Amino acid sequence: MSEQEAIKLTAFASGAGCGCKIAPAVLEEILQSKTATTTFPALLVGNSSKDDAAVYDLGNGDCLISTTDFFMPIVDDAFDFGRIAAANAISDVYAMGGKPLMAIAVLGWPTQKLPAAMAAQVLEGGRAVCEAAGIPLAGGHSIDSPEPFFGLAVNGLVAKANIKQNNKAHEGDVLLLTKSLGIGILSTAQKRGLLQTAHYDLLLHTITQLNHVGTALGKMEAVHAMTDVTGFGLLGHLIEMCEGSNLGATIQYNQLSVLEGVASYLQQNAVPDATYRNWNAYSTQVKFEPGVNVMEAFKLLPDPQTNGGLLIAVAPDAVAQVQEALSAHGLSAAALQPIGVLTTAGEKRIVVQP
């Protein structure tokens, strides 16, 4: 075993993946501002909404998408960490219905604790995923930091008519989710030395899979709203969609696809700390109907996902068209199954049915 293989990257990080996100309640406080800001008419999506990326009108029918995302290691292998962080950052462009153009690296590295050769492998992983997405990793910035972190700033393009936001859902829209849940649970099991090899391979496949179907979905008028499910879990990102659209949602809990092995790791209490922060932020907006396994659901629905799936709100008569697009992009049968519907806003934003 080489020196690099013996080093566990996750041991040098206090957080992991999108579980590093600041708690929702704290983030709300941070983002509050009483300062008057200049209005930019060409800025179509910015701080006024809780969307995945900023969108700027170029004035020629196209729009620039701009986003950044970075976090601390979620796995111990440096190359795989780079792949995961890059795929997660690029996902924000896909979530807006766009096509990525280029990326810039953002790297923090504790140079006195970890070899520079490992940082080089992180960048190689990021470069490999950018290559898979058809874009250059065109530069970047690095600092000497107490803990390792990596991510990308990504630019993309989208036709103005194809922009997908998370706050444009319609009542009656059907909800689809393109990846199985449980990423945070499996990654926590990995950090604690509990994860079986087969489940690690499954985890790695899931969180390095590009959400490139988002570009195709952006061209579908019947896809009314879209977002990627990351650090706030399915519950948090669905609530953002509902609040922004002034709607509620009903989720069919037994229709949710869950990664293999999650149930056994929940029995071993492999639950990320961020799950509890998410639950505390959103629990008052959730109603569980009889028949739902509440003890499991409160650990699964707010589970922080790293490079999770796209949450799609689509008109009922276009569900088959979207399912066909998902299948054509190689997504599993689990991604084709509707998980719920958007409803009139009620006393509770989210109703979870069996």
C-alpha positions in Angstrom: 0.0 0.0 0.0 1.4 3.4 -1.0 1.6 6.4 1.3 -1.3 8.0 -0.5 -3.5 4.9 -0.3 -2.9 4.8 3.5 -4.1 8.3 4.0 -7.8 8.7 4.8 -8.9 12.0 3.4 -12.2 12.0 5.3 -10.2 12.0 8.6 -8.9 15.5 7.8 -12.4 17.0 7.3 -15.0 17.9 9.8 -17.8 17.7 7.2 -18.4 15.5 4.1 -19.7 16.4 0.7 -22.9 18.4 0.6 -23.4 17.6 4.3 -20.9 20.5 4.7 -23.7 23.0 3.8 -24.5 25.5 6.5 -27.7 24.6 8.3 -30.8 26.1 6.6 -31.8 28.3 9.6 -28.3 29.7 9.9 -28.1 30.3 6.2 -31.3 32.3 6.3 -29.8 34.6 8.9 -26.5 35.0 6.9 -28.3 35.9 3.7 -30.5 38.6 5.3 -29.5 42.1 4.1 -30.9 45.5 4.7 -28.6 47.1 2.2 -30.3 48.5 -0.9 -29.0 46.9 -4.0 -28.9 48.0 -7.6 -31.4 46.4 -9.9 -29.9 44.6 -12.9 -32.7 43.9 -15.5 -30.6 41.3 -17.3 -30.1 39.3 -14.1 -33.0 36.8 -14.5 -32.2 34.6 -11.6 -30.2 35.8 -8.6 -30.4 36.2 -4.8 -34.2 36.9 -4.8 -34.9 33.2 -5.2 -33.4 30.0 -3.8 -32.4 28.5 -7.1 -29.4 26.4 -8.1 -27.5 29.0 -10.2 -27.6 32.6 -11.3 -28.8 33.3 -14.8 -27.9 36.5 -16.9 -29.7 37.4 -20.1 -27.1 37.9 -22.9 -29.6 39.7 -25.1 -29.4 37.4 -28.1 -31.9 34.8 -27.0 -29.3 32.9 -24.9 -28.5 33.3 -21.2 -25.3 32.7 -19.1 -25.6 30.3 -16.2 -23.1 30.8 -13.4 -22.6 28.7 -10.3 -20.0 27.5 -7.8 -20.0 24.5 -5.4 -17.2 23.0 -3.2 -17.0 20.9 -0.1 -14.7 18.7 2.0 -13.9 15.0 1.2 -16.8 12.5 1.2 -14.5 9.6 0.3 -10.9 8.8 1.0 -9.6 8.3 -2.5 -8.3 11.7 -3.8 -9.1 11.0 -7.5 -12.7 9.9 -6.6 -13.1 13.0 -4.4 -12.2 15.2 -7.3 -14.7 13.4 -9.6 -17.5 13.7 -7.1 -17.0 17.4 -6.3 -16.8 18.2 -10.0 -20.0 16.3 -10.9 -21.8 17.9 -8.1 -20.8 21.5 -9.2 -21.7 20.9 -12.8 -25.1 19.6 -11.8 -26.3 23.1 -11.0 -26.1 24.0 -14.7 -28.1 20.9 -15.7 -30.7 21.7 -13.0 -31.3 25.1 -14.8 -31.9 23.3 -18.1 -28.6 24.4 -19.5 -25.4 23.1 -21.1 -22.1 23.6 -19.3 -19.4 25.5 -21.1 -16.3 25.6 -18.9 -15.2 25.2 -15.3 -12.6 26.8 -12.9 -11.2 24.8 -10.0 -11.5 25.9 -6.3 -9.0 24.1 -4.1 -8.1 24.3 -0.5 -5.3 22.0 0.8 -3.5 21.6 4.1 0.0 21.4 2.6 1.7 20.6 6.0 -0.6 17.6 6.6 -1.3 16.1 3.2 1.1 15.6 0.2 0.8 17.8 -2.8 0.6 14.7 -5.0 -2.8 13.9 -3.5 -4.1 17.4 -4.4 -2.9 16.7 -7.9 -5.0 13.6 -8.0 -8.0 15.6 -6.8 -7.6 17.9 -9.7 -7.1 14.9 -12.1 -10.5 13.6 -10.9 -12.1 16.9 -11.5 -10.5 17.1 -14.9 -11.8 13.6 -15.8 -15.4 14.6 -15.0 -15.1 17.9 -16.9 -13.9 15.8 -19.9 -16.9 13.6 -19.6 -19.2 16.6 -19.5 -17.4 17.9 -22.7 -16.0 21.0 -21.0 -12.5 22.3 -20.2 -11.2 22.7 -16.6 -9.7 26.0 -17.7 -7.9 27.2 -14.6 -8.7 27.9 -10.9 -7.5 29.2 -7.6 -6.0 27.4 -4.5 -5.2 28.3 -0.9 -3.4 26.6 2.0 -6.3 25.7 4.3 -6.8 23.9 7.6 -9.0 21.3 5.9 -9.1 20.0 2.3 -11.9 21.1 0.0 -12.5 21.1 -3.7 -15.1 22.2 -6.2 -15.7 24.2 -9.3 -17.1 27.4 -10.6 -19.0 26.5 -13.7 -20.5 28.6 -16.5 -23.1 27.3 -18.9 -25.5 28.4 -21.6 -29.3 28.1 -21.9 -31.8 29.5 -24.4 -33.9 32.0 -22.5 -37.1 30.0 -23.3 -35.6 26.9 -21.8 -34.6 28.2 -18.3 -35.8 25.9 -15.6 -36.2 27.3 -12.1 -37.3 25.7 -8.9 -40.1 28.1 -8.3 -42.3 27.7 -11.4 -44.1 24.5 -10.6 -47.9 24.2 -11.3 -50.6 22.7 -9.2 -51.1 19.1 -10.4 -47.6 18.6 -11.6 -46.2 15.2 -11.2 -42.9 14.8 -9.3 -40.0 12.7 -10.5 -36.6 12.1 -8.9 -33.7 10.8 -11.1 -31.6 9.2 -8.4 -32.2 7.0 -5.4 -32.0 8.4 -1.9 -29.5 7.5 0.8 -26.3 9.0 -0.4 -25.6 10.7 3.0 -26.3 7.5 4.9 -23.9 5.4 2.8 -21.2 8.1 2.9 -21.5 8.3 6.7 -21.2 4.5 6.9 -18.1 4.7 4.7 -16.5 7.3 7.0 -17.2 5.1 10.0 -15.7 2.0 8.4 -19.1 0.2 8.1 -19.6 0.3 4.3 -19.4 -2.9 2.4 -17.4 -2.9 -0.8 -20.4 -3.5 -3.1 -22.2 -0.6 -1.5 -19.2 1.6 -1.9 -19.1 0.9 -5.6 -22.8 1.7 -5.7 -22.3 5.0 -3.8 -19.4 6.0 -6.1 -21.4 5.2 -9.3 -24.3 7.3 -8.0 -22.4 10.4 -6.9 -20.2 10.6 -10.0 -23.1 10.2 -12.4 -23.6 13.4 -14.4 -27.2 14.9 -14.4 -26.8 15.7 -18.1 -30.4 14.8 -18.8 -31.2 18.2 -17.5 -30.1 19.8 -20.8 -32.7 17.7 -22.6 -35.4 18.5 -20.0 -34.7 22.2 -20.4 -36.1 22.0 -23.9 -39.4 20.5 -22.7 -42.1 23.1 -22.1 -44.1 20.7 -20.0 -41.2 20.5 -17.4 -42.3 23.5 -15.3 -39.7 23.4 -12.5 -36.5 21.6 -11.7 -33.8 21.5 -9.1 -31.1 19.1 -8.0 -31.3 17.5 -4.6 -28.2 18.1 -2.5 -27.3 19.2 1.0 -30.8 20.0 2.3 -32.1 16.5 1.3 -35.3 15.7 -0.7 -37.4 17.3 2.0 -35.6 20.7 2.0 -35.3 21.1 -1.8 -39.0 20.1 -2.3 -40.0 22.6 0.3 -38.0 25.3 -1.6 -39.9 24.3 -4.7 -43.2 24.5 -3.0 -42.6 27.8 -1.2 -41.3 29.4 -4.3 -44.3 28.2 -6.3 -46.8 28.8 -3.5 -47.9 25.2 -3.5 -47.8 22.1 -1.3 -46.9 18.5 -2.2 -48.0 15.0 -1.5 -45.2 12.4 -1.5 -45.8 8.7 -1.9 -43.2 7.4 0.6 -43.2 3.8 -0.6 -42.6 5.0 -4.2 -39.3 6.5 -3.3 -36.2 4.7 -4.6 -33.6 4.0 -1.9 -30.0 2.8 -2.5 -29.3 -0.8 -1.6 -28.0 -1.3 1.9 -29.4 2.0 3.4 -31.8 0.1 5.7 -29.0 -1.9 7.3 -26.9 1.2 7.9 -29.8 3.0 9.4 -30.0 0.2 11.9 -26.4 1.0 12.8 -27.4 4.7 13.1 -25.1 5.8 10.3 -26.9 9.1 10.0 -25.1 12.4 9.1 -25.2 15.3 11.5 -26.7 17.4 8.8 -29.8 15.2 8.6 -30.8 16.4 12.1 -30.1 20.0 11.2 -32.2 19.7 8.1 -35.0 18.0 10.0 -35.1 20.6 12.7 -35.4 23.3 10.0 -38.3 21.7 8.1 -40.1 19.3 10.4 -42.9 21.8 11.2 -43.9 21.8 7.6 -44.4 18.0 7.3 -47.3 15.8 8.0 -47.0 12.0 8.1 -50.1 10.0 7.4 -50.8 6.6 9.1 -48.8 3.8 7.5 -45.6 5.7 7.0 -42.5 4.5 8.8 -41.9 7.8 10.5 -38.7 6.8 12.3 -37.1 5.8 9.0 -38.6 8.7 7.0 -37.2 11.4 9.3 -33.7 10.0 8.6 -34.2 9.5 4.9 -36.2 12.5 3.6 -33.7 15.1 5.0 -30.6 13.0 4.2 -28.1 15.3 2.6 -27.4 14.1 -1.0 -24.1 14.9 -2.8 -24.7 15.2 -6.5 -28.2 13.8 -5.9 -30.8 13.5 -8.6 -32.9 16.1 -10.4 -36.3 16.8 -8.8 -38.6 17.4 -11.7 -42.2 19.0 -11.7 -43.9 18.0 -15.0 -47.4 18.4 -16.4 -49.3 15.1 -16.0 -49.9 14.7 -19.7 -46.1 14.9 -20.4 -44.9 12.3 -17.8 -44.4 9.6 -20.5 -42.3 12.0 -22.6 -40.0 12.8 -19.6 -39.7 9.2 -18.7 -38.7 8.4 -22.3 -35.9 11.1 -22.0 -34.7 9.7 -18.7 -34.5 6.2 -20.2 -32.7 7.4 -23.3 -30.0 9.0 -21.0 -29.4 5.6 -19.3 -31.2 6.3 -16.1 -32.6 3.3 -14.1 -36.2 2.2 -13.9 -36.3 3.7 -10.4 -35.9 7.2 -11.9 -39.0 6.7 -14.0 -41.4 6.2 -11.2 -43.4 9.2 -10.1 -42.9 10.0 -6.4 -45.7 12.5 -5.7 -47.7 15.5 -7.0 -47.9 19.3 -6.4 -51.0 20.4 -4.6 -52.7 23.5 -3.2 -50.7 24.8 -0.2 -52.3 23.5 3.0 -51.6 23.7 6.7 -48.5 21.6 6.1 -46.4 22.1 2.9 -45.6 18.4 2.6 -47.9 15.5 3.2 -46.2 12.1 3.3 -48.4 9.2 2.4 -47.5 5.5 2.5 
